[in-house]
Amino acid sequence: MRTLLGCLLLFLVVPLAAAERVVSLAPSLSEIMLDLQADDLLVGVLDGGERPPALAHLPSLGRWGQLQIEALLALKPDLVLLWPSSVSATEREQLQRLGLELMVVEPGDLDSLAEQFALVGARVGRRVEGERLRDAFRARVQQLRARYARARPLRVFYQVWDTPLYTLGGQQIVSDALKVCGAQNLFADLSLPAPQVSVEAVLQRDPEVLLAADARQLEAWRRWPQMTATAREQLWVLPDKGLERPSWQMLGAVKMLCEQLAEAE
């Protein structure tokens, strides 16, 4: 009995060996590996936009939503970094059935993102670097929060797409970034990641600022001059699309967002 108990305790306190062959199934997760100086452990990545030059040589495992499972298996990874929406539910179940270790990374706010540096770092043998990044990230976010605080948050509509009209729900990390900048997501009360909303709902909530990925999507809102954002000419293109890639670079994107929103009336 004592021998069995001792074995169980040993199993609980001895950490897993650091992963040595890592596959990343999201651009943001590939960037986190770079942030941790652990890109030498990456053996394959799922593509979604332009890759960082340091990862240009790695095999592609397909694109967002189109995972090539056979190519992944051929790389014999001992850890798969997964952003849930980057693969279908069927593909995720298949990866689990194949016995692959999946580490799901989906921070819903900036504090959770900071913690992911430490968690991923510990799993890939970069514990010290991960904890250093976590602490530095949290400190920088707190500085931005203190600098750009407002007595009354700005009402901001964050437009993801125009036809149909999509926005972000309150549990998305971008919603937390808006809070850091003294603003509030106009649809923070919605729990869906990317809810579809109507023009009428936007007009009723009357945003003071409207953000979109490109100027074309903004022009249509000029048909409603009574909306506060239109009346004040606060229909703005996002200053940095890195806001939607949760990795260290997101700090710079949040800073640029805060600077932009600080100009709002």
C-alpha positions as CSV (number, residue, x, y, z in Angstrom):
1,M,0.0,0.0,0.0
2,R,2.8,2.4,0.9
3,T,4.6,1.6,-2.3
4,L,1.5,2.3,-4.4
5,L,0.9,5.6,-2.5
6,G,4.5,6.6,-3.0
7,C,4.2,5.9,-6.8
8,L,1.1,8.0,-7.0
9,L,2.7,10.9,-5.1
10,L,5.7,10.7,-7.4
11,F,3.5,10.8,-10.4
12,L,1.7,13.9,-9.1
13,V,4.9,15.9,-8.3
14,V,7.2,15.0,-11.2
15,P,6.4,17.3,-14.0
16,L,6.0,16.2,-17.6
17,A,9.2,16.3,-19.7
18,A,9.4,19.5,-21.7
19,A,7.9,19.2,-25.2
20,E,10.5,18.9,-27.9
21,R,8.4,18.8,-31.1
22,V,5.7,21.4,-31.1
23,V,3.0,22.1,-33.7
24,S,1.1,25.4,-33.6
25,L,-2.4,25.6,-34.9
26,A,-2.8,29.4,-34.9
27,P,-0.6,32.3,-35.9
28,S,-0.9,33.9,-32.4
29,L,0.4,30.7,-30.9
30,S,3.3,30.6,-33.3
31,E,4.1,34.1,-32.2
32,I,4.0,33.1,-28.5
33,M,6.6,30.5,-29.3
34,L,8.7,33.2,-30.8
35,D,8.1,35.4,-27.8
36,L,9.4,32.6,-25.5
37,Q,12.4,32.1,-27.7
38,A,11.2,28.5,-28.3
39,D,10.7,28.7,-32.0
40,D,13.5,26.1,-32.4
41,L,10.9,23.6,-31.0
42,L,8.3,24.3,-33.7
43,V,8.1,21.6,-36.4
44,G,5.0,22.8,-38.2
45,V,2.4,25.6,-38.2
46,L,-1.1,26.3,-39.4
47,D,-1.1,29.3,-41.7
48,G,-3.3,32.3,-41.5
49,G,-1.8,35.4,-43.0
50,E,1.8,36.3,-43.5
51,R,4.3,34.4,-41.4
52,P,7.0,36.0,-39.3
53,P,10.3,35.6,-41.3
54,A,11.8,33.4,-38.5
55,L,9.1,30.8,-39.3
56,A,9.2,30.9,-43.1
57,H,11.0,27.6,-43.3
58,L,8.5,25.5,-41.3
59,P,6.2,23.0,-43.0
60,S,2.6,24.2,-43.5
61,L,-0.2,22.2,-42.0
62,G,-2.9,23.9,-44.1
63,R,-4.8,27.1,-43.4
64,W,-7.3,28.2,-40.8
65,G,-10.2,25.7,-40.8
66,Q,-8.4,23.4,-43.3
67,L,-6.0,21.3,-41.2
68,Q,-4.0,18.6,-43.0
69,I,-4.0,15.9,-40.3
70,E,-1.8,13.5,-42.2
71,A,0.9,16.1,-42.6
72,L,0.6,16.9,-38.8
73,L,1.0,13.2,-37.9
74,A,4.1,12.8,-40.1
75,L,5.8,15.4,-38.0
76,K,5.4,13.3,-34.9
77,P,4.7,16.2,-32.4
78,D,4.7,15.6,-28.7
79,L,2.6,18.8,-28.2
80,V,-0.1,20.5,-30.3
81,L,-0.9,24.1,-29.4
82,L,-4.5,24.7,-30.3
83,W,-6.8,27.7,-30.7
84,P,-10.3,26.1,-30.6
85,S,-11.7,27.9,-33.6
86,S,-8.7,27.2,-35.8
87,V,-9.9,23.6,-36.4
88,S,-13.3,22.0,-36.7
89,A,-14.9,20.1,-33.8
90,T,-14.5,16.9,-35.9
91,E,-10.8,17.6,-36.4
92,R,-10.2,18.3,-32.7
93,E,-11.9,15.0,-31.8
94,Q,-9.8,13.2,-34.3
95,L,-6.6,14.6,-32.8
96,Q,-7.7,13.5,-29.4
97,R,-8.5,10.0,-30.5
98,L,-5.1,9.8,-32.0
99,G,-3.6,10.4,-28.5
100,L,-2.0,13.7,-29.3
101,E,-1.4,16.1,-26.4
102,L,-3.5,19.2,-27.0
103,M,-2.8,22.4,-25.1
104,V,-5.8,24.7,-25.7
105,V,-4.9,28.4,-25.6
106,E,-7.8,30.9,-25.8
107,P,-7.3,33.9,-23.5
108,G,-10.5,35.9,-23.0
109,D,-8.8,38.9,-21.5
110,L,-5.3,40.4,-21.3
111,D,-4.6,39.0,-17.8
112,S,-5.3,35.5,-19.2
113,L,-3.0,36.1,-22.1
114,A,-0.3,37.1,-19.6
115,E,-0.8,33.8,-17.8
116,Q,-0.5,31.9,-21.1
117,F,3.1,33.0,-21.5
118,A,3.9,31.2,-18.2
119,L,1.8,28.1,-18.9
120,V,3.1,27.5,-22.4
121,G,6.6,28.4,-21.3
122,A,6.5,25.8,-18.6
123,R,5.3,23.1,-21.0
124,V,8.1,23.8,-23.5
125,G,11.0,24.2,-21.1
126,R,11.0,28.0,-21.0
127,R,9.5,28.5,-17.5
128,V,11.8,31.4,-16.5
129,E,11.2,33.2,-19.8
130,G,7.4,32.6,-19.6
131,E,7.1,34.0,-16.1
132,R,9.2,37.0,-17.0
133,L,7.0,37.7,-20.0
134,R,3.8,37.2,-17.9
135,D,5.0,39.7,-15.2
136,A,6.2,42.3,-17.8
137,F,3.0,42.0,-19.8
138,R,0.8,42.6,-16.8
139,A,2.8,45.6,-15.7
140,R,2.6,47.2,-19.1
141,V,-1.2,46.6,-19.3
142,Q,-1.6,48.2,-15.9
143,Q,0.3,51.2,-17.0
144,L,-2.0,51.6,-20.0
145,R,-5.1,51.1,-17.8
146,A,-3.9,53.9,-15.4
147,R,-3.0,56.3,-18.2
148,Y,-6.1,56.0,-20.3
149,A,-8.8,55.6,-17.6
150,R,-12.0,57.7,-18.1
151,A,-14.6,58.7,-15.7
152,R,-17.2,57.5,-18.2
153,P,-16.2,54.8,-20.7
154,L,-16.6,55.6,-24.4
155,R,-19.2,53.6,-26.2
156,V,-17.4,51.8,-29.0
157,F,-18.8,49.7,-31.8
158,Y,-16.2,47.2,-33.0
159,Q,-17.2,46.1,-36.5
160,V,-15.8,42.8,-37.7
161,W,-17.7,42.6,-41.0
162,D,-20.4,44.6,-42.8
163,T,-22.5,42.2,-44.9
164,P,-23.9,40.7,-42.7
165,L,-23.0,43.0,-39.8
166,Y,-20.8,41.2,-37.2
167,T,-19.2,42.5,-34.0
168,L,-17.4,40.9,-31.0
169,G,-19.0,39.7,-27.9
170,G,-18.0,40.8,-24.4
171,Q,-15.9,37.6,-23.6
172,Q,-13.4,38.3,-26.4
173,I,-10.0,39.7,-25.6
174,V,-10.5,42.8,-27.8
175,S,-13.4,43.7,-25.5
176,D,-11.0,43.7,-22.6
177,A,-8.5,45.8,-24.6
178,L,-11.2,48.4,-25.1
179,K,-11.7,48.5,-21.3
180,V,-7.9,49.2,-20.8
181,C,-8.3,52.1,-23.1
182,G,-11.2,53.7,-21.2
183,A,-13.9,52.4,-23.6
184,Q,-16.7,49.8,-23.6
185,N,-17.6,47.4,-26.2
186,L,-21.1,48.4,-27.4
187,F,-22.2,44.8,-27.3
188,A,-20.3,43.6,-24.3
189,D,-23.5,42.1,-22.9
190,L,-23.5,39.4,-25.7
191,S,-21.7,36.1,-24.9
192,L,-21.2,34.8,-28.5
193,P,-17.7,35.3,-29.8
194,A,-18.8,37.1,-33.0
195,P,-22.6,37.9,-32.8
196,Q,-24.5,39.2,-35.8
197,V,-26.3,42.4,-35.0
198,S,-28.6,44.7,-36.9
199,V,-28.0,48.3,-38.0
200,E,-31.1,49.3,-35.9
201,A,-29.5,47.8,-32.8
202,V,-26.3,49.7,-33.4
203,L,-28.2,53.0,-33.9
204,Q,-30.3,52.4,-30.8
205,R,-27.2,51.9,-28.6
206,D,-25.6,55.0,-30.3
207,P,-21.8,54.5,-30.3
208,E,-19.5,57.4,-29.8
209,V,-16.8,55.7,-31.8
210,L,-17.0,53.1,-34.6
211,L,-14.0,51.0,-35.4
212,A,-13.6,48.8,-38.5
213,A,-10.8,47.0,-40.4
214,D,-11.0,49.2,-43.4
215,A,-12.4,52.6,-44.5
216,R,-14.9,51.0,-47.0
217,Q,-16.8,49.4,-44.2
218,L,-17.1,52.7,-42.5
219,E,-18.6,54.8,-45.3
220,A,-22.1,53.2,-45.1
221,W,-22.6,54.6,-41.6
222,R,-22.6,58.2,-43.0
223,R,-26.2,57.5,-44.0
224,W,-27.1,57.9,-40.3
225,P,-25.8,61.4,-39.4
226,Q,-27.8,61.3,-36.2
227,M,-25.5,58.6,-34.8
228,T,-23.0,60.2,-32.4
229,A,-20.0,58.6,-34.0
230,T,-21.0,59.9,-37.4
231,A,-21.8,63.4,-36.1
232,R,-18.4,63.7,-34.5
233,E,-16.6,62.1,-37.4
234,Q,-15.3,59.3,-35.2
235,L,-15.6,56.5,-37.8
236,W,-12.0,55.2,-37.5
237,V,-10.0,52.4,-39.1
238,L,-8.3,50.1,-36.6
239,P,-4.7,51.4,-36.1
240,D,-3.2,47.9,-35.9
241,K,-4.8,44.5,-36.9
242,G,-2.5,42.8,-34.4
243,L,-5.2,43.6,-31.8
244,E,-6.8,40.3,-32.9
245,R,-3.6,38.2,-32.5
246,P,-3.1,37.5,-28.8
247,S,0.6,37.4,-28.3
248,W,3.3,39.9,-27.0
249,Q,2.9,42.1,-30.0
250,M,-0.7,42.8,-28.9
251,L,0.7,45.3,-26.3
252,G,1.8,47.6,-29.1
253,A,-1.6,47.2,-30.8
254,V,-3.5,48.1,-27.6
255,K,-1.2,51.1,-27.0
256,M,-2.1,52.4,-30.5
257,L,-5.8,51.8,-29.9
258,C,-5.6,53.7,-26.6
259,E,-3.8,56.6,-28.3
260,Q,-6.5,56.7,-31.0
261,L,-9.4,56.5,-28.6
262,A,-7.9,59.2,-26.4
263,E,-8.7,61.7,-29.3
264,A,-12.4,60.9,-29.0
265,E,-14.8,63.6,-27.8
